[in-house]
Amino acid sequence: MLKTALEKILSLQPRWSNKNTPEMKERGRLIREAIQPGMENLTGNIDWVVEGDFLVEASDGIGNKARVPWVRIYNPFRSPKTTQG
């Protein structure tokens, strides 16, 4: 599922727009509904990760669409914000 979602996101990238076009709506849906949950599942299956140690956050932009969507896996105590840690 992650691989398929990533492939689809990459196929949508050449049609990037900062507007909420149908392609960008689909990219955002994939980020929120496939990539973020998929990464959460991965972190839950790593032996050395204690449940709650790491969280997953993802975005394709707030308001205008970001050129590059992102996902971060982070420890909230070490990196409470995307700009800190």
N, CA, C and O atoms as a Maestro MAE file, in Angstrom:
{
 s_m_m2io_version
 :::
 2.0.0
}

f_m_ct {
 s_m_title
 :::
 protein
 m_atom[340] {
  # First column is atom index #
  i_m_mmod_type
  r_m_x_coord
  r_m_y_coord
  r_m_z_coord
  i_m_residue_number
  s_m_chain_name
  s_m_pdb_residue_name
  s_m_pdb_atom_name
  i_m_atomic_number
  :::
  1 25 0.816 -1.197 0.000 1 A "MET " " N  " 7
  2 3 0.000 0.000 0.000 1 A "MET " " CA " 6
  3 2 0.863 1.266 0.000 1 A "MET " " C  " 6
  4 15 0.581 2.207 -0.742 1 A "MET " " O  " 8
  5 25 1.929 1.294 0.840 2 A "LEU " " N  " 7
  6 3 2.810 2.454 0.861 2 A "LEU " " CA " 6
  7 2 3.464 2.662 -0.499 2 A "LEU " " C  " 6
  8 15 3.505 3.779 -1.015 2 A "LEU " " O  " 8
  9 25 3.973 1.582 -1.071 3 A "LYS " " N  " 7
  10 3 4.649 1.678 -2.357 3 A "LYS " " CA " 6
  11 2 3.708 2.220 -3.427 3 A "LYS " " C  " 6
  12 15 4.085 3.103 -4.198 3 A "LYS " " O  " 8
  13 25 2.509 1.704 -3.475 4 A "THR " " N  " 7
  14 3 1.526 2.155 -4.461 4 A "THR " " CA " 6
  15 2 1.189 3.630 -4.259 4 A "THR " " C  " 6
  16 15 1.105 4.391 -5.224 4 A "THR " " O  " 8
  17 25 0.996 4.030 -3.006 5 A "ALA " " N  " 7
  18 3 0.676 5.429 -2.712 5 A "ALA " " CA " 6
  19 2 1.838 6.341 -3.099 5 A "ALA " " C  " 6
  20 15 1.618 7.402 -3.683 5 A "ALA " " O  " 8
  21 25 3.067 5.944 -2.782 6 A "LEU " " N  " 7
  22 3 4.229 6.751 -3.156 6 A "LEU " " CA " 6
  23 2 4.357 6.874 -4.671 6 A "LEU " " C  " 6
  24 15 4.645 7.953 -5.188 6 A "LEU " " O  " 8
  25 25 4.147 5.785 -5.369 7 A "GLU " " N  " 7
  26 3 4.208 5.822 -6.836 7 A "GLU " " CA " 6
  27 2 3.164 6.777 -7.404 7 A "GLU " " C  " 6
  28 15 3.449 7.527 -8.338 7 A "GLU " " O  " 8
  29 25 1.970 6.754 -6.850 8 A "LYS " " N  " 7
  30 3 0.899 7.630 -7.327 8 A "LYS " " CA " 6
  31 2 1.232 9.095 -7.026 8 A "LYS " " C  " 6
  32 15 1.025 9.964 -7.872 8 A "LYS " " O  " 8
  33 25 1.742 9.366 -5.833 9 A "ILE " " N  " 7
  34 3 2.136 10.732 -5.478 9 A "ILE " " CA " 6
  35 2 3.209 11.232 -6.438 9 A "ILE " " C  " 6
  36 15 3.133 12.362 -6.920 9 A "ILE " " O  " 8
  37 25 4.200 10.405 -6.715 10 A "LEU " " N  " 7
  38 3 5.264 10.796 -7.643 10 A "LEU " " CA " 6
  39 2 4.725 11.033 -9.047 10 A "LEU " " C  " 6
  40 15 5.211 11.912 -9.760 10 A "LEU " " O  " 8
  41 25 3.727 10.258 -9.447 11 A "SER " " N  " 7
  42 3 3.143 10.462 -10.777 11 A "SER " " CA " 6
  43 2 2.344 11.769 -10.844 11 A "SER " " C  " 6
  44 15 2.172 12.338 -11.922 11 A "SER " " O  " 8
  45 25 1.858 12.242 -9.695 12 A "LEU " " N  " 7
  46 3 1.111 13.495 -9.649 12 A "LEU " " CA " 6
  47 2 2.019 14.727 -9.565 12 A "LEU " " C  " 6
  48 15 1.587 15.831 -9.897 12 A "LEU " " O  " 8
  49 25 3.241 14.554 -9.135 13 A "GLN " " N  " 7
  50 3 4.148 15.683 -8.920 13 A "GLN " " CA " 6
  51 2 4.365 16.553 -10.161 13 A "GLN " " C  " 6
  52 15 4.414 17.775 -10.022 13 A "GLN " " O  " 8
  53 25 4.498 15.990 -11.366 14 A "PRO " " N  " 7
  54 3 4.688 16.868 -12.534 14 A "PRO " " CA " 6
  55 2 3.504 17.808 -12.771 14 A "PRO " " C  " 6
  56 15 3.639 18.798 -13.490 14 A "PRO " " O  " 8
  57 25 2.352 17.513 -12.178 15 A "ARG " " N  " 7
  58 3 1.170 18.371 -12.335 15 A "ARG " " CA " 6
  59 2 0.945 19.241 -11.103 15 A "ARG " " C  " 6
  60 15 -0.173 19.678 -10.831 15 A "ARG " " O  " 8
  61 25 2.042 19.489 -10.354 16 A "TRP " " N  " 7
  62 3 1.925 20.289 -9.143 16 A "TRP " " CA " 6
  63 2 1.325 21.658 -9.440 16 A "TRP " " C  " 6
  64 15 1.625 22.298 -10.448 16 A "TRP " " O  " 8
  65 25 0.474 22.071 -8.529 17 A "SER " " N  " 7
  66 3 -0.092 23.418 -8.539 17 A "SER " " CA " 6
  67 2 -0.288 23.818 -7.085 17 A "SER " " C  " 6
  68 15 -0.570 22.972 -6.237 17 A "SER " " O  " 8
  69 25 -0.138 25.107 -6.797 18 A "ASN " " N  " 7
  70 3 -0.404 25.536 -5.421 18 A "ASN " " CA " 6
  71 2 -1.904 25.643 -5.154 18 A "ASN " " C  " 6
  72 15 -2.329 25.888 -4.025 18 A "ASN " " O  " 8
  73 25 -2.685 25.459 -6.190 19 A "LYS " " N  " 7
  74 3 -4.154 25.461 -6.067 19 A "LYS " " CA " 6
  75 2 -4.659 24.049 -5.754 19 A "LYS " " C  " 6
  76 15 -3.938 23.068 -5.936 19 A "LYS " " O  " 8
  77 25 -5.876 23.962 -5.293 20 A "ASN " " N  " 7
  78 3 -6.456 22.680 -4.908 20 A "ASN " " CA " 6
  79 2 -7.108 22.004 -6.126 20 A "ASN " " C  " 6
  80 15 -8.319 21.782 -6.151 20 A "ASN " " O  " 8
  81 25 -6.292 21.687 -7.121 21 A "THR " " N  " 7
  82 3 -6.777 21.034 -8.341 21 A "THR " " CA " 6
  83 2 -7.159 19.584 -8.010 21 A "THR " " C  " 6
  84 15 -6.814 19.096 -6.934 21 A "THR " " O  " 8
  85 25 -7.845 18.903 -8.887 22 A "PRO " " N  " 7
  86 3 -8.172 17.493 -8.623 22 A "PRO " " CA " 6
  87 2 -6.919 16.641 -8.346 22 A "PRO " " C  " 6
  88 15 -6.940 15.753 -7.493 22 A "PRO " " O  " 8
  89 25 -5.833 16.923 -9.076 23 A "GLU " " N  " 7
  90 3 -4.596 16.162 -8.838 23 A "GLU " " CA " 6
  91 2 -4.023 16.436 -7.456 23 A "GLU " " C  " 6
  92 15 -3.538 15.523 -6.787 23 A "GLU " " O  " 8
  93 25 -4.078 17.690 -7.029 24 A "MET " " N  " 7
  94 3 -3.538 18.043 -5.716 24 A "MET " " CA " 6
  95 2 -4.454 17.554 -4.587 24 A "MET " " C  " 6
  96 15 -3.982 17.239 -3.495 24 A "MET " " O  " 8
  97 25 -5.740 17.494 -4.849 25 A "LYS " " N  " 7
  98 3 -6.657 16.893 -3.870 25 A "LYS " " CA " 6
  99 2 -6.329 15.419 -3.683 25 A "LYS " " C  " 6
  100 15 -6.317 14.919 -2.558 25 A "LYS " " O  " 8
  101 25 -6.064 14.724 -4.786 26 A "GLU " " N  " 7
  102 3 -5.708 13.304 -4.716 26 A "GLU " " CA " 6
  103 2 -4.384 13.117 -3.991 26 A "GLU " " C  " 6
  104 15 -4.251 12.209 -3.170 26 A "GLU " " O  " 8
  105 25 -3.404 13.963 -4.284 27 A "ARG " " N  " 7
  106 3 -2.113 13.881 -3.597 27 A "ARG " " CA " 6
  107 2 -2.294 14.073 -2.093 27 A "ARG " " C  " 6
  108 15 -1.718 13.329 -1.299 27 A "ARG " " O  " 8
  109 25 -3.083 15.058 -1.702 28 A "GLY " " N  " 7
  110 3 -3.334 15.302 -0.283 28 A "GLY " " CA " 6
  111 2 -4.043 14.134 0.383 28 A "GLY " " C  " 6
  112 15 -3.721 13.763 1.512 28 A "GLY " " O  " 8
  113 25 -5.001 13.563 -0.314 29 A "ARG " " N  " 7
  114 3 -5.710 12.393 0.228 29 A "ARG " " CA " 6
  115 2 -4.733 11.238 0.447 29 A "ARG " " C  " 6
  116 15 -4.787 10.565 1.476 29 A "ARG " " O  " 8
  117 25 -3.854 11.010 -0.507 30 A "LEU " " N  " 7
  118 3 -2.875 9.927 -0.370 30 A "LEU " " CA " 6
  119 2 -1.919 10.175 0.796 30 A "LEU " " C  " 6
  120 15 -1.581 9.249 1.534 30 A "LEU " " O  " 8
  121 25 -1.493 11.406 0.957 31 A "ILE " " N  " 7
  122 3 -0.596 11.744 2.072 31 A "ILE " " CA " 6
  123 2 -1.287 11.456 3.403 31 A "ILE " " C  " 6
  124 15 -0.704 10.833 4.291 31 A "ILE " " O  " 8
  125 25 -2.523 11.911 3.532 32 A "ARG " " N  " 7
  126 3 -3.235 11.787 4.810 32 A "ARG " " CA " 6
  127 2 -3.786 10.388 5.067 32 A "ARG " " C  " 6
  128 15 -3.761 9.911 6.201 32 A "ARG " " O  " 8
  129 25 -4.287 9.724 4.016 33 A "GLU " " N  " 7
  130 3 -5.000 8.461 4.213 33 A "GLU " " CA " 6
  131 2 -4.175 7.209 3.921 33 A "GLU " " C  " 6
  132 15 -4.587 6.109 4.287 33 A "GLU " " O  " 8
  133 25 -3.027 7.352 3.276 34 A "ALA " " N  " 7
  134 3 -2.215 6.174 2.963 34 A "ALA " " CA " 6
  135 2 -0.804 6.288 3.540 34 A "ALA " " C  " 6
  136 15 -0.330 5.376 4.217 34 A "ALA " " O  " 8
  137 25 -0.143 7.403 3.272 35 A "ILE " " N  " 7
  138 3 1.252 7.534 3.707 35 A "ILE " " CA " 6
  139 2 1.358 7.656 5.222 35 A "ILE " " C  " 6
  140 15 2.100 6.901 5.850 35 A "ILE " " O  " 8
  141 25 0.632 8.590 5.812 36 A "GLN " " N  " 7
  142 3 0.736 8.768 7.260 36 A "GLN " " CA " 6
  143 2 0.348 7.501 8.021 36 A "GLN " " C  " 6
  144 15 1.119 7.062 8.875 36 A "GLN " " O  " 8
  145 25 -0.806 6.894 7.753 37 A "PRO " " N  " 7
  146 3 -1.141 5.658 8.471 37 A "PRO " " CA " 6
  147 2 -0.155 4.522 8.176 37 A "PRO " " C  " 6
  148 15 0.158 3.725 9.060 37 A "PRO " " O  " 8
  149 25 0.330 4.451 6.940 38 A "GLY " " N  " 7
  150 3 1.301 3.412 6.598 38 A "GLY " " CA " 6
  151 2 2.585 3.554 7.391 38 A "GLY " " C  " 6
  152 15 3.149 2.560 7.848 38 A "GLY " " O  " 8
  153 25 3.051 4.784 7.557 39 A "MET " " N  " 7
  154 3 4.264 5.025 8.342 39 A "MET " " CA " 6
  155 2 3.999 4.756 9.823 39 A "MET " " C  " 6
  156 15 4.879 4.261 10.527 39 A "MET " " O  " 8
  157 25 2.806 5.075 10.298 40 A "GLU " " N  " 7
  158 3 2.457 4.768 11.690 40 A "GLU " " CA " 6
  159 2 2.507 3.262 11.924 40 A "GLU " " C  " 6
  160 15 2.997 2.810 12.959 40 A "GLU " " O  " 8
  161 25 2.006 2.489 10.976 41 A "ASN " " N  " 7
  162 3 2.066 1.029 11.090 41 A "ASN " " CA " 6
  163 2 3.494 0.532 11.111 41 A "ASN " " C  " 6
  164 15 3.824 -0.383 11.865 41 A "ASN " " O  " 8
  165 25 4.346 1.125 10.291 42 A "LEU " " N  " 7
  166 3 5.755 0.716 10.271 42 A "LEU " " CA " 6
  167 2 6.433 0.969 11.610 42 A "LEU " " C  " 6
  168 15 7.148 0.105 12.118 42 A "LEU " " O  " 8
  169 25 6.211 2.156 12.188 43 A "THR " " N  " 7
  170 3 6.871 2.459 13.460 43 A "THR " " CA " 6
  171 2 6.353 1.560 14.575 43 A "THR " " C  " 6
  172 15 7.075 1.281 15.532 43 A "THR " " O  " 8
  173 25 5.113 1.108 14.460 44 A "GLY " " N  " 7
  174 3 4.554 0.205 15.470 44 A "GLY " " CA " 6
  175 2 5.105 -1.207 15.373 44 A "GLY " " C  " 6
  176 15 4.916 -2.006 16.291 44 A "GLY " " O  " 8
  177 25 5.786 -1.530 14.272 45 A "ASN " " N  " 7
  178 3 6.318 -2.874 14.073 45 A "ASN " " CA " 6
  179 2 7.825 -2.963 14.237 45 A "ASN " " C  " 6
  180 15 8.418 -3.986 13.895 45 A "ASN " " O  " 8
  181 25 8.457 -1.921 14.751 46 A "ILE " " N  " 7
  182 3 9.903 -1.948 14.974 46 A "ILE " " CA " 6
  183 2 10.154 -2.344 16.421 46 A "ILE " " C  " 6
  184 15 9.633 -1.717 17.343 46 A "ILE " " O  " 8
  185 25 10.954 -3.385 16.613 47 A "ASP " " N  " 7
  186 3 11.169 -3.954 17.944 47 A "ASP " " CA " 6
  187 2 11.668 -2.944 18.973 47 A "ASP " " C  " 6
  188 15 11.194 -2.945 20.110 47 A "ASP " " O  " 8
  189 25 12.606 -2.087 18.602 48 A "TRP " " N  " 7
  190 3 13.210 -1.189 19.584 48 A "TRP " " CA " 6
  191 2 12.390 0.062 19.851 48 A "TRP " " C  " 6
  192 15 12.758 0.857 20.716 48 A "TRP " " O  " 8
  193 25 11.303 0.261 19.144 49 A "VAL " " N  " 7
  194 3 10.459 1.434 19.360 49 A "VAL " " CA " 6
  195 2 9.428 1.112 20.432 49 A "VAL " " C  " 6
  196 15 8.637 0.180 20.293 49 A "VAL " " O  " 8
  197 25 9.449 1.895 21.498 50 A "VAL " " N  " 7
  198 3 8.445 1.753 22.548 50 A "VAL " " CA " 6
  199 2 7.212 2.510 22.101 50 A "VAL " " C  " 6
  200 15 7.311 3.634 21.610 50 A "VAL " " O  " 8
  201 25 6.057 1.899 22.269 51 A "GLU " " N  " 7
  202 3 4.822 2.540 21.823 51 A "GLU " " CA " 6
  203 2 4.723 3.949 22.395 51 A "GLU " " C  " 6
  204 15 4.900 4.151 23.596 51 A "GLU " " O  " 8
  205 25 4.446 4.897 21.556 52 A "GLY " " N  " 7
  206 3 4.344 6.284 21.973 52 A "GLY " " CA " 6
  207 2 5.643 7.065 21.854 52 A "GLY " " C  " 6
  208 15 5.643 8.290 21.977 52 A "GLY " " O  " 8
  209 25 6.774 6.353 21.610 53 A "ASP " " N  " 7
  210 3 8.057 7.049 21.453 53 A "ASP " " CA " 6
  211 2 8.070 7.932 20.220 53 A "ASP " " C  " 6
  212 15 8.609 9.039 20.245 53 A "ASP " " O  " 8
  213 25 7.477 7.443 19.143 54 A "PHE " " N  " 7
  214 3 7.509 8.160 17.884 54 A "PHE " " CA " 6
  215 2 6.098 8.401 17.365 54 A "PHE " " C  " 6
  216 15 5.213 7.555 17.489 54 A "PHE " " O  " 8
  217 25 5.920 9.563 16.788 55 A "LEU " " N  " 7
  218 3 4.664 9.920 16.149 55 A "LEU " " CA " 6
  219 2 4.949 10.209 14.677 55 A "LEU " " C  " 6
  220 15 6.099 10.418 14.292 55 A "LEU " " O  " 8
  221 25 3.916 10.220 13.872 56 A "VAL " " N  " 7
  222 3 4.048 10.503 12.450 56 A "VAL " " CA " 6
  223 2 3.156 11.686 12.118 56 A "VAL " " C  " 6
  224 15 1.993 11.747 12.517 56 A "VAL " " O  " 8
  225 25 3.729 12.619 11.380 57 A "GLU " " N  " 7
  226 3 3.001 13.800 10.936 57 A "GLU " " CA " 6
  227 2 3.248 13.944 9.440 57 A "GLU " " C  " 6
  228 15 4.350 13.665 8.968 57 A "GLU " " O  " 8
  229 25 2.259 14.367 8.705 58 A "ALA " " N  " 7
  230 3 2.408 14.531 7.255 58 A "ALA " " CA " 6
  231 2 1.558 15.702 6.784 58 A "ALA " " C  " 6
  232 15 0.532 16.023 7.384 58 A "ALA " " O  " 8
  233 25 2.004 16.340 5.694 59 A "SER " " N  " 7
  234 3 1.240 17.457 5.157 59 A "SER " " CA " 6
  235 2 1.569 17.661 3.679 59 A "SER " " C  " 6
  236 15 2.654 17.325 3.204 59 A "SER " " O  " 8
  237 25 0.609 18.212 2.990 60 A "ASP " " N  " 7
  238 3 0.837 18.639 1.610 60 A "ASP " " CA " 6
  239 2 0.573 20.135 1.483 60 A "ASP " " C  " 6
  240 15 0.422 20.657 0.378 60 A "ASP " " O  " 8
  241 25 0.518 20.813 2.614 61 A "GLY " " N  " 7
  242 3 0.335 22.256 2.638 61 A "GLY " " CA " 6
  243 2 -0.914 22.654 3.389 61 A "GLY " " C  " 6
  244 15 -1.907 21.927 3.422 61 A "GLY " " O  " 8
  245 25 -0.841 23.801 3.978 62 A "ILE " " N  " 7
  246 3 -1.991 24.387 4.659 62 A "ILE " " CA " 6
  247 2 -2.362 25.624 3.858 62 A "ILE " " C  " 6
  248 15 -1.541 26.527 3.696 62 A "ILE " " O  " 8
  249 25 -3.568 25.674 3.364 63 A "GLY " " N  " 7
  250 3 -3.938 26.746 2.439 63 A "GLY " " CA " 6
  251 2 -3.487 26.358 1.047 63 A "GLY " " C  " 6
  252 15 -4.078 25.480 0.419 63 A "GLY " " O  " 8
  253 25 -2.436 27.011 0.560 64 A "ASN " " N  " 7
  254 3 -1.867 26.633 -0.740 64 A "ASN " " CA " 6
  255 2 -1.157 25.292 -0.622 64 A "ASN " " C  " 6
  256 15 -0.674 24.934 0.452 64 A "ASN " " O  " 8
  257 25 -1.094 24.557 -1.717 65 A "LYS " " N  " 7
  258 3 -0.430 23.254 -1.734 65 A "LYS " " CA " 6
  259 2 1.079 23.438 -1.789 65 A "LYS " " C  " 6
  260 15 1.585 24.239 -2.574 65 A "LYS " " O  " 8
  261 25 1.787 22.702 -0.962 66 A "ALA " " N  " 7
  262 3 3.248 22.745 -0.956 66 A "ALA " " CA " 6
  263 2 3.785 22.048 -2.202 66 A "ALA " " C  " 6
  264 15 3.200 21.077 -2.683 66 A "ALA " " O  " 8
  265 25 4.893 22.550 -2.714 67 A "ARG " " N  " 7
  266 3 5.510 21.902 -3.867 67 A "ARG " " CA " 6
  267 2 5.947 20.491 -3.495 67 A "ARG " " C  " 6
  268 15 5.823 19.562 -4.293 67 A "ARG " " O  " 8
  269 25 6.456 20.338 -2.283 68 A "VAL " " N  " 7
  270 3 6.934 19.031 -1.835 68 A "VAL " " CA " 6
  271 2 6.140 18.615 -0.597 68 A "VAL " " C  " 6
  272 15 6.268 19.245 0.453 68 A "VAL " " O  " 8
  273 25 5.327 17.571 -0.702 69 A "PRO " " N  " 7
  274 3 4.641 17.065 0.497 69 A "PRO " " CA " 6
  275 2 5.677 16.409 1.403 69 A "PRO " " C  " 6
  276 15 6.737 15.993 0.936 69 A "PRO " " O  " 8
  277 25 5.378 16.315 2.691 70 A "TRP " " N  " 7
  278 3 6.375 15.766 3.600 70 A "TRP " " CA " 6
  279 2 5.735 14.875 4.659 70 A "TRP " " C  " 6
  280 15 4.543 14.956 4.958 70 A "TRP " " O  " 8
  281 25 6.582 14.034 5.200 71 A "VAL " " N  " 7
  282 3 6.215 13.153 6.312 71 A "VAL " " CA " 6
  283 2 7.378 13.189 7.292 71 A "VAL " " C  " 6
  284 15 8.540 13.132 6.890 71 A "VAL " " O  " 8
  285 25 7.070 13.282 8.551 72 A "ARG " " N  " 7
  286 3 8.143 13.190 9.545 72 A "ARG " " CA " 6
  287 2 7.765 12.180 10.609 72 A "ARG " " C  " 6
  288 15 6.616 12.105 11.044 72 A "ARG " " O  " 8
  289 25 8.748 11.413 11.012 73 A "ILE " " N  " 7
  290 3 8.630 10.484 12.130 73 A "ILE " " CA " 6
  291 2 9.474 11.098 13.229 73 A "ILE " " C  " 6
  292 15 10.667 11.339 13.044 73 A "ILE " " O  " 8
  293 25 8.858 11.349 14.366 74 A "TYR " " N  " 7
  294 3 9.567 12.139 15.368 74 A "TYR " " CA " 6
  295 2 9.210 11.717 16.794 74 A "TYR " " C  " 6
  296 15 8.175 11.100 17.048 74 A "TYR " " O  " 8
  297 25 10.097 12.070 17.700 75 A "ASN " " N  " 7
  298 3 9.850 11.911 19.120 75 A "ASN " " CA " 6
  299 2 9.375 13.270 19.618 75 A "ASN " " C  " 6
  300 15 10.107 14.251 19.489 75 A "ASN " " O  " 8
  301 25 8.179 13.356 20.179 76 A "PRO " " N  " 7
  302 3 7.627 14.659 20.560 76 A "PRO " " CA " 6
  303 2 8.425 15.372 21.651 76 A "PRO " " C  " 6
  304 15 8.319 16.591 21.785 76 A "PRO " " O  " 8
  305 25 9.210 14.652 22.420 77 A "PHE " " N  " 7
  306 3 10.017 15.283 23.455 77 A "PHE " " CA " 6
  307 2 11.286 15.889 22.873 77 A "PHE " " C  " 6
  308 15 11.776 16.905 23.367 77 A "PHE " " O  " 8
  309 25 11.820 15.267 21.825 78 A "ARG " " N  " 7
  310 3 13.051 15.766 21.200 78 A "ARG " " CA " 6
  311 2 12.783 16.751 20.074 78 A "ARG " " C  " 6
  312 15 13.624 17.599 19.774 78 A "ARG " " O  " 8
  313 25 11.630 16.645 19.458 79 A "SER " " N  " 7
  314 3 11.287 17.513 18.325 79 A "SER " " CA " 6
  315 2 9.798 17.861 18.374 79 A "SER " " C  " 6
  316 15 9.006 17.319 17.603 79 A "SER " " O  " 8
  317 25 9.420 18.764 19.279 80 A "PRO " " N  " 7
  318 3 8.007 19.066 19.452 80 A "PRO " " CA " 6
  319 2 7.360 19.774 18.262 80 A "PRO " " C  " 6
  320 15 6.146 19.688 18.081 80 A "PRO " " O  " 8
  321 25 8.152 20.470 17.454 81 A "LYS " " N  " 7
  322 3 7.639 21.159 16.273 81 A "LYS " " CA " 6
  323 2 8.505 20.812 15.070 81 A "LYS " " C  " 6
  324 15 9.648 20.380 15.217 81 A "LYS " " O  " 8
  325 25 7.945 21.006 13.879 82 A "THR " " N  " 7
  326 3 8.732 20.722 12.679 82 A "THR " " CA " 6
  327 2 9.940 21.628 12.564 82 A "THR " " C  " 6
  328 15 10.906 21.288 11.881 82 A "THR " " O  " 8
  329 25 9.903 22.771 13.219 83 A "THR " " N  " 7
  330 3 11.011 23.731 13.167 83 A "THR " " CA " 6
  331 2 11.944 23.620 14.366 83 A "THR " " C  " 6
  332 15 12.854 24.435 14.519 83 A "THR " " O  " 8
  333 25 11.731 22.636 15.203 84 A "GLN " " N  " 7
  334 3 12.508 22.513 16.438 84 A "GLN " " CA " 6
  335 2 12.883 21.071 16.678 84 A "GLN " " C  " 6
  336 15 12.025 20.188 16.656 84 A "GLN " " O  " 8
  337 25 14.146 20.827 16.905 85 A "GLY " " N  " 7
  338 3 14.599 19.479 17.244 85 A "GLY " " CA " 6
  339 2 15.413 18.819 16.182 85 A "GLY " " C  " 6
  340 15 15.849 17.682 16.356 85 A "GLY " " O  " 8
  :::
 }
 m_bond[339] {
  # First column is bond index #
  i_m_from
  i_m_to
  i_m_order
  :::
  1 1 2 1
  2 2 3 1
  3 3 4 2
  4 3 5 1
  5 5 6 1
  6 6 7 1
  7 7 8 2
  8 7 9 1
  9 9 10 1
  10 10 11 1
  11 11 12 2
  12 11 13 1
  13 13 14 1
  14 14 15 1
  15 15 16 2
  16 15 17 1
  17 17 18 1
  18 18 19 1
  19 19 20 2
  20 19 21 1
  21 21 22 1
  22 22 23 1
  23 23 24 2
  24 23 25 1
  25 25 26 1
  26 26 27 1
  27 27 28 2
  28 27 29 1
  29 29 30 1
  30 30 31 1
  31 31 32 2
  32 31 33 1
  33 33 34 1
  34 34 35 1
  35 35 36 2
  36 35 37 1
  37 37 38 1
  38 38 39 1
  39 39 40 2
  40 39 41 1
  41 41 42 1
  42 42 43 1
  43 43 44 2
  44 43 45 1
  45 45 46 1
  46 46 47 1
  47 47 48 2
  48 47 49 1
  49 49 50 1
  50 50 51 1
  51 51 52 2
  52 51 53 1
  53 53 54 1
  54 54 55 1
  55 55 56 2
  56 55 57 1
  57 57 58 1
  58 58 59 1
  59 59 60 2
  60 59 61 1
  61 61 62 1
  62 62 63 1
  63 63 64 2
  64 63 65 1
  65 65 66 1
  66 66 67 1
  67 67 68 2
  68 67 69 1
  69 69 70 1
  70 70 71 1
  71 71 72 2
  72 71 73 1
  73 73 74 1
  74 74 75 1
  75 75 76 2
  76 75 77 1
  77 77 78 1
  78 78 79 1
  79 79 80 2
  80 79 81 1
  81 81 82 1
  82 82 83 1
  83 83 84 2
  84 83 85 1
  85 85 86 1
  86 86 87 1
  87 87 88 2
  88 87 89 1
  89 89 90 1
  90 90 91 1
  91 91 92 2
  92 91 93 1
  93 93 94 1
  94 94 95 1
  95 95 96 2
  96 95 97 1
  97 97 98 1
  98 98 99 1
  99 99 100 2
  100 99 101 1
  101 101 102 1
  102 102 103 1
  103 103 104 2
  104 103 105 1
  105 105 106 1
  106 106 107 1
  107 107 108 2
  108 107 109 1
  109 109 110 1
  110 110 111 1
  111 111 112 2
  112 111 113 1
  113 113 114 1
  114 114 115 1
  115 115 116 2
  116 115 117 1
  117 117 118 1
  118 118 119 1
  119 119 120 2
  120 119 121 1
  121 121 122 1
  122 122 123 1
  123 123 124 2
  124 123 125 1
  125 125 126 1
  126 126 127 1
  127 127 128 2
  128 127 129 1
  129 129 130 1
  130 130 131 1
  131 131 132 2
  132 131 133 1
  133 133 134 1
  134 134 135 1
  135 135 136 2
  136 135 137 1
  137 137 138 1
  138 138 139 1
  139 139 140 2
  140 139 141 1
  141 141 142 1
  142 142 143 1
  143 143 144 2
  144 143 145 1
  145 145 146 1
  146 146 147 1
  147 147 148 2
  148 147 149 1
  149 149 150 1
  150 150 151 1
  151 151 152 2
  152 151 153 1
  153 153 154 1
  154 154 155 1
  155 155 156 2
  156 155 157 1
  157 157 158 1
  158 158 159 1
  159 159 160 2
  160 159 161 1
  161 161 162 1
  162 162 163 1
  163 163 164 2
  164 163 165 1
  165 165 166 1
  166 166 167 1
  167 167 168 2
  168 167 169 1
  169 169 170 1
  170 170 171 1
  171 171 172 2
  172 171 173 1
  173 173 174 1
  174 174 175 1
  175 175 176 2
  176 175 177 1
  177 177 178 1
  178 178 179 1
  179 179 180 2
  180 179 181 1
  181 181 182 1
  182 182 183 1
  183 183 184 2
  184 183 185 1
  185 185 186 1
  186 186 187 1
  187 187 188 2
  188 187 189 1
  189 189 190 1
  190 190 191 1
  191 191 192 2
  192 191 193 1
  193 193 194 1
  194 194 195 1
  195 195 196 2
  196 195 197 1
  197 197 198 1
  198 198 199 1
  199 199 200 2
  200 199 201 1
  201 201 202 1
  202 202 203 1
  203 203 204 2
  204 203 205 1
  205 205 206 1
  206 206 207 1
  207 207 208 2
  208 207 209 1
  209 209 210 1
  210 210 211 1
  211 211 212 2
  212 211 213 1
  213 213 214 1
  214 214 215 1
  215 215 216 2
  216 215 217 1
  217 217 218 1
  218 218 219 1
  219 219 220 2
  220 219 221 1
  221 221 222 1
  222 222 223 1
  223 223 224 2
  224 223 225 1
  225 225 226 1
  226 226 227 1
  227 227 228 2
  228 227 229 1
  229 229 230 1
  230 230 231 1
  231 231 232 2
  232 231 233 1
  233 233 234 1
  234 234 235 1
  235 235 236 2
  236 235 237 1
  237 237 238 1
  238 238 239 1
  239 239 240 2
  240 239 241 1
  241 241 242 1
  242 242 243 1
  243 243 244 2
  244 243 245 1
  245 245 246 1
  246 246 247 1
  247 247 248 2
  248 247 249 1
  249 249 250 1
  250 250 251 1
  251 251 252 2
  252 251 253 1
  253 253 254 1
  254 254 255 1
  255 255 256 2
  256 255 257 1
  257 257 258 1
  258 258 259 1
  259 259 260 2
  260 259 261 1
  261 261 262 1
  262 262 263 1
  263 263 264 2
  264 263 265 1
  265 265 266 1
  266 266 267 1
  267 267 268 2
  268 267 269 1
  269 269 270 1
  270 270 271 1
  271 271 272 2
  272 271 273 1
  273 273 274 1
  274 274 275 1
  275 275 276 2
  276 275 277 1
  277 277 278 1
  278 278 279 1
  279 279 280 2
  280 279 281 1
  281 281 282 1
  282 282 283 1
  283 283 284 2
  284 283 285 1
  285 285 286 1
  286 286 287 1
  287 287 288 2
  288 287 289 1
  289 289 290 1
  290 290 291 1
  291 291 292 2
  292 291 293 1
  293 293 294 1
  294 294 295 1
  295 295 296 2
  296 295 297 1
  297 297 298 1
  298 298 299 1
  299 299 300 2
  300 299 301 1
  301 301 302 1
  302 302 303 1
  303 303 304 2
  304 303 305 1
  305 305 306 1
  306 306 307 1
  307 307 308 2
  308 307 309 1
  309 309 310 1
  310 310 311 1
  311 311 312 2
  312 311 313 1
  313 313 314 1
  314 314 315 1
  315 315 316 2
  316 315 317 1
  317 317 318 1
  318 318 319 1
  319 319 320 2
  320 319 321 1
  321 321 322 1
  322 322 323 1
  323 323 324 2
  324 323 325 1
  325 325 326 1
  326 326 327 1
  327 327 328 2
  328 327 329 1
  329 329 330 1
  330 330 331 1
  331 331 332 2
  332 331 333 1
  333 333 334 1
  334 334 335 1
  335 335 336 2
  336 335 337 1
  337 337 338 1
  338 338 339 1
  339 339 340 2
  :::
 }
}
